């Protein structure tokens, strides 16, 4: 069926069949144009009313916008046309008629609010700017996969239905699993750690995670895509090196493959972040936030970085940066403490100037210390025996991190809402489409 020529590939002097959506119709009296849109762009179809079959003209000009049509005809040069050529049709077939009243305007001439756009996402993605976001997202995922392979990683897929939560019973979506209670997984954390103790050693995964958090903000989702990395015989500094490499590779991939999309989105000076992201200790980060004077109350040891603190620090640093050496008390049980200071963990976060992108660290690979960590956080080690017992069979030192794909795209393109980086977002209100 797909014997067509894409709009961008139509060459003057050839006969071609083009197919796509009716972007608009311009009727200038004796001459009229149907602008057809497909995945490659737009092409002009010319109707000279007095010289063409009446039924052909009526079919081509009577069709509603966003209908799917197939046009066969001669491709001729026309400098004033969008692509420098136009099709003079011999036949026009209406493949699928669109209703005359559309819930939003795919041409973008009439704005729609985000809720309306998400309710009608199929139509929304017919807009060039919206489509461009997801072409960029695809390029990001392609680039990070290629970079992981260059780092010697094996791609894995871990379960999304689990018996216990990665970080305990909070923020979990329960599901009924053959009469038993199970949960949607918050993270591949425990499974990817088990893999570095296997013959694979260095792994990555790109997959969904689920968090039943109550936040309903422009930066939170309840279903997200996590880009995860874990490596045996890595410490936290090695993991940060890999993290920086992957993030920069994502930008490089977009710069290489998405120039047209970046132009559509209005990015004339898209650039790859400079290497050597600054690494601030948690203590230094707190001091620098307090020094900005932007917060109503000074931060103290053990405080998390609030949204306001992230913004203040991000503005002061002005680029991607790591926050390292977090207090042990605020990091999960699987994060290893520094050997010379058990009050400090090897946990780190990668920050964009506007928000957090990555959480990672070196993992506790010693069985006894791991069990102690469970108990200190009020978790029952027995519930995680499938995980803990493997640490008795030769678990190497290892480190890794998780990167939010939507947050990466959101910050890369300066999107106002994280939902703009998800085709069908899931949040507290939205379960459909």
C-alpha positions in Angstrom: 0.0 0.0 0.0 2.9 2.4 0.8 3.9 3.1 -2.8 3.9 6.8 -2.0 6.6 9.4 -2.2 7.2 11.5 0.9 6.7 15.2 0.5 10.3 16.0 1.1 11.4 13.5 -1.6 9.1 14.6 -4.4 11.3 15.7 -7.4 10.3 17.9 -10.3 9.6 16.1 -13.5 8.4 12.9 -12.0 5.0 11.3 -11.5 4.3 10.6 -7.8 1.7 9.6 -5.3 1.8 11.6 -2.0 -0.4 10.8 1.0 -1.0 12.5 4.3 -3.2 15.0 6.1 -4.9 18.1 4.7 -3.0 20.9 6.5 -5.0 23.7 4.9 -6.7 24.7 1.7 -6.1 28.1 0.1 -8.7 29.2 -2.4 -7.6 32.1 -4.5 -10.5 32.0 -7.0 -9.4 30.6 -10.3 -6.6 28.7 -8.7 -6.5 26.9 -5.3 -4.0 24.9 -3.3 -4.3 22.0 -0.9 -1.3 21.8 1.4 -0.7 18.2 2.3 1.4 17.2 5.3 3.2 14.0 6.0 5.9 12.9 8.4 8.6 14.5 6.2 7.0 17.9 5.8 4.5 19.7 3.5 3.8 19.8 -0.2 1.5 21.9 -2.3 -1.1 20.4 -4.6 -2.3 22.9 -7.2 -5.9 23.0 -8.6 -6.5 25.2 -11.7 -10.3 25.1 -11.6 -11.1 25.9 -15.3 -8.6 23.4 -16.6 -9.3 20.3 -14.4 -12.1 17.8 -14.1 -14.9 19.3 -12.0 -15.2 16.3 -9.7 -11.5 16.2 -9.1 -11.5 19.9 -8.0 -14.6 19.4 -5.9 -13.0 16.4 -4.1 -9.7 18.1 -3.5 -11.1 21.4 -2.3 -14.2 20.1 -0.5 -12.4 17.9 2.0 -12.1 19.0 5.6 -8.9 19.9 7.3 -7.0 17.0 8.8 -8.6 14.5 6.5 -6.3 11.8 5.1 -5.9 12.0 1.3 -3.9 10.3 -1.4 -2.9 12.4 -4.4 -1.4 11.2 -7.6 0.0 13.6 -10.2 2.9 15.3 -11.9 5.5 17.0 -9.8 6.5 20.4 -11.2 8.9 23.1 -10.1 7.4 26.1 -8.3 9.7 28.5 -6.4 6.9 30.0 -4.4 5.8 26.6 -3.0 6.9 25.5 0.5 9.3 22.9 -0.9 10.0 24.4 -4.3 7.8 21.9 -6.1 4.0 21.3 -6.4 1.8 18.4 -7.5 -0.6 18.9 -10.3 -3.1 16.1 -9.5 -4.6 13.5 -11.8 -6.5 11.9 -8.9 -7.4 12.7 -5.3 -8.7 10.0 -3.0 -10.2 10.9 0.4 -8.9 8.0 2.5 -10.3 9.1 5.8 -12.6 12.1 6.3 -12.1 14.3 9.4 -15.0 16.0 11.3 -15.3 19.6 10.4 -15.2 20.6 14.1 -11.8 19.7 15.6 -11.2 19.8 19.4 -7.9 21.7 18.8 -6.2 23.4 15.8 -3.3 21.3 14.6 -2.0 24.2 12.6 -1.2 26.0 15.8 -2.9 29.2 14.7 -5.3 28.9 17.6 -3.7 28.1 20.9 -5.1 25.3 23.2 -4.4 24.8 26.9 -2.3 21.9 28.0 -5.2 19.9 29.3 -7.0 20.1 26.0 -3.8 19.1 24.2 -3.3 16.1 26.3 -6.9 15.0 26.0 -6.4 15.1 22.2 -2.7 14.0 22.0 -3.0 12.4 18.6 -4.1 15.7 17.1 -1.6 17.6 19.2 1.3 15.7 17.8 0.3 16.8 14.3 1.7 20.2 15.2 5.3 20.6 14.1 6.5 22.0 17.4 5.0 19.2 19.4 6.2 16.5 17.0 9.7 18.0 17.3 9.8 17.5 21.0 9.3 13.7 20.6 11.8 13.5 17.8 14.3 15.0 20.2 13.2 12.6 22.9 13.8 9.7 20.5 17.2 11.0 19.7 18.1 11.3 23.4 17.2 7.7 24.0 19.1 6.6 20.9 22.2 8.5 22.0 22.2 7.3 25.6 21.8 3.7 24.5 24.7 4.1 22.1 26.9 5.7 24.8 26.0 2.9 27.3 27.2 0.4 24.8 30.4 2.3 24.3 30.9 2.1 28.1 30.6 -1.7 27.8 27.1 -2.0 29.2 24.6 -4.8 28.5 20.9 -3.6 28.2 18.6 -5.4 30.6 14.9 -5.4 31.4 13.7 -5.8 35.0 10.3 -6.6 36.5 7.7 -3.8 36.8 5.5 -5.9 39.1 7.2 -6.7 42.4 6.5 -8.1 45.8 8.2 -5.3 47.8 9.0 -1.7 47.1 12.5 -0.5 46.3 12.4 2.0 49.1 9.8 0.5 51.5 6.1 0.9 51.6 5.8 4.6 50.7 4.8 5.9 47.3 3.7 2.5 46.1 0.9 1.6 43.7 -0.6 -1.7 44.9 -2.0 -4.3 42.4 -3.7 -7.6 42.8 -1.5 -10.4 41.5 -3.4 -13.7 41.5 -4.9 -13.1 44.9 -1.7 -11.6 46.4 -0.8 -8.0 46.9 2.0 -6.8 44.7 3.3 -3.4 43.6 4.3 -1.4 40.6 8.1 -1.0 40.8 9.5 2.4 41.9 12.9 1.7 40.4 15.0 -1.1 38.9 17.5 -0.4 41.7 17.6 -3.8 43.5 17.5 -5.8 40.3 20.2 -3.9 38.5 22.4 -4.4 41.6 21.8 -8.1 41.5 23.0 -8.0 37.8 26.3 -6.5 38.6 26.9 -9.5 40.9 26.2 -11.8 37.9 28.2 -12.4 34.8 27.0 -9.2 33.2 28.8 -6.8 35.6 27.9 -3.5 33.8 24.3 -2.9 32.8 21.7 -0.3 31.8 18.0 -0.1 31.4 15.6 2.4 29.9 12.1 1.6 31.3 9.0 2.8 33.2 8.9 3.5 36.9 5.9 4.2 39.1 5.6 6.4 42.1 2.4 7.2 43.9 3.6 10.5 45.2 1.1 13.2 46.0 3.0 15.9 44.2 1.0 17.6 41.4 3.5 20.0 40.0 4.9 20.8 36.6 8.0 18.6 37.4 6.4 15.4 38.8 4.9 12.4 37.1 3.4 9.2 38.6 4.7 7.1 35.6 8.1 8.1 34.3 10.9 6.7 32.1 14.1 6.0 34.0 17.5 5.7 32.4 19.5 3.5 34.8 23.1 2.5 35.0 25.0 0.2 37.3 28.6 -1.2 37.2 30.6 -3.6 39.2 34.0 -2.3 40.5 32.9 1.3 40.2 32.9 3.8 43.0 30.8 6.9 43.2 33.4 9.0 41.3 33.4 6.5 38.5 29.6 6.6 38.4 29.6 10.4 38.2 32.1 10.2 35.3 29.8 7.9 33.4 26.7 10.0 34.3 28.4 13.1 32.8 29.4 11.2 29.7 25.9 9.9 29.1 24.2 13.3 29.6 26.6 15.1 27.3 26.1 12.3 24.7 22.4 12.9 24.8 23.0 16.6 24.0 25.5 15.6 21.3 23.0 13.2 19.7 20.3 15.9 19.6 22.8 18.4 18.1 23.8 15.9 15.4 20.4 14.5 14.5 17.8 17.1 15.3 18.8 20.4 13.7 15.5 20.7 11.8 13.6 20.0 15.0 15.6 22.5 17.0 14.9 25.1 14.3 11.2 24.3 14.5 11.4 24.8 18.3 13.3 28.1 17.9 16.7 27.0 19.3 19.3 28.9 17.3 22.1 28.4 19.8 21.6 24.8 21.1 24.8 23.7 22.7 26.3 20.7 24.4 27.1 21.3 28.1 30.8 21.8 28.8 32.7 18.9 30.2 33.8 18.6 33.9 30.6 19.3 35.6 31.4 21.0 39.0 31.1 18.7 42.0 30.0 20.4 45.2 29.8 18.7 48.5 26.5 18.8 50.2 28.0 21.0 52.9 29.3 23.4 50.3 26.0 23.4 48.5 24.2 24.3 51.7 26.6 27.2 52.3 26.3 28.5 48.8 22.5 28.4 49.0 22.4 30.3 52.3 24.9 32.8 50.9 22.5 33.7 48.1 20.0 35.2 50.6 17.2 33.9 48.4 15.6 31.7 51.0 13.3 32.8 53.8 15.0 30.4 56.2 18.6 29.2 56.2 19.2 25.6 55.4 20.8 23.4 58.1 22.6 20.1 58.0 20.3 17.2 57.0 17.8 19.5 55.1 16.9 18.5 51.6 17.3 21.0 48.8 13.9 22.5 48.3 12.7 23.8 44.9 13.6 27.3 45.9 17.1 26.1 47.1 17.6 24.3 43.8 16.8 27.4 41.8 19.0 29.6 43.9 22.0 27.2 43.7 21.4 26.6 40.0 21.4 30.3 39.3 24.7 30.6 41.2 26.4 27.7 39.5 24.9 28.4 36.1 25.5 24.9 34.6 25.0 21.2 35.3 26.6 20.2 38.6 26.8 17.4 41.1 26.0 17.6 44.8 28.1 14.9 46.5 28.7 13.5 50.0 25.1 13.8 51.3 24.4 13.0 54.9 23.9 9.3 55.4 20.6 9.8 57.2 18.9 11.2 54.1 20.0 8.6 51.6 18.5 5.1 51.1 19.8 1.9 52.8 21.6 0.7 49.7 23.9 3.8 49.5 27.3 3.1 51.0 28.8 5.4 53.6 32.3 6.8 53.4 34.7 4.4 55.1 36.4 7.3 57.0 33.2 9.1 58.0 30.0 7.0 58.4 28.0 10.3 58.8 28.6 11.0 55.1 27.3 8.9 52.3 28.7 8.3 48.8 25.3 9.5 47.4 25.2 12.1 44.8 22.7 14.1 42.7 23.2 15.6 39.3 21.5 18.9 39.0 20.4 21.0 36.0 20.3 24.7 37.1 16.5 24.4 37.3 16.0 20.9 38.9 17.4 17.5 39.9 18.0 15.1 37.1 19.9 12.1 38.6 20.3 10.3 41.9 23.1 7.9 42.4 26.0 6.7 44.5 28.2 3.8 45.4 26.2 0.8 46.8 26.7 -1.1 50.1 28.1 -4.4 48.9 28.9 -5.9 52.3 26.1 -8.2 53.6 26.3 -7.3 57.3 26.3 -3.5 56.6 23.4 -3.9 54.2 21.3 -5.6 56.8 22.2 -2.9 59.3 21.0 -0.3 56.8 17.6 -2.0 56.4 17.1 -2.1 60.1 18.1 1.5 60.6 15.5 2.6 58.1 12.8 0.4 59.7 12.6 -2.1 56.9 12.3 -5.9 57.3 15.4 -7.6 55.7 13.4 -10.8 55.4 11.0 -9.2 52.9 14.0 -8.5 50.6 15.7 -11.9 51.0 15.8 -12.4 47.2 18.0 -9.4 47.1 20.0 -9.6 50.4 21.0 -13.3 50.1 22.9 -12.6 46.9 25.2 -10.4 48.8 26.4 -13.5 50.7 27.6 -15.1 47.4 30.3 -12.7 46.3 28.9 -9.2 45.5 31.6 -6.8 44.1 31.8 -3.1 45.0 29.5 -1.3 42.6 27.9 2.1 41.9 25.3 3.5 39.6 22.5 6.0 39.1 19.0 6.7 37.7 18.3 9.6 35.3 14.8 10.8 34.6 14.3 10.8 30.8 11.4 13.3 30.9 13.4 15.7 33.1 16.4 15.5 30.8 14.2 16.4 27.8 12.3 19.1 29.8 15.5 20.8 30.8 17.2 20.3 27.5 14.3 22.1 25.6 13.3 24.4 28.5 9.7 23.1 28.5 7.4 24.7 31.0 5.8 21.4 32.1 7.2 17.9 32.3 4.0 16.6 30.7 5.0 18.2 27.5 7.9 15.6 27.3 5.5 12.6 27.7 3.1 11.5 24.9 0.4 10.2 27.4 1.3 11.4 30.9 0.1 9.9 34.1 -0.5 12.1 37.1 -3.0 12.3 40.0 -5.8 13.5 37.7 -4.9 11.9 34.3 -5.4 8.2 33.6 -6.7 8.6 30.0 -5.9 8.7 27.2 
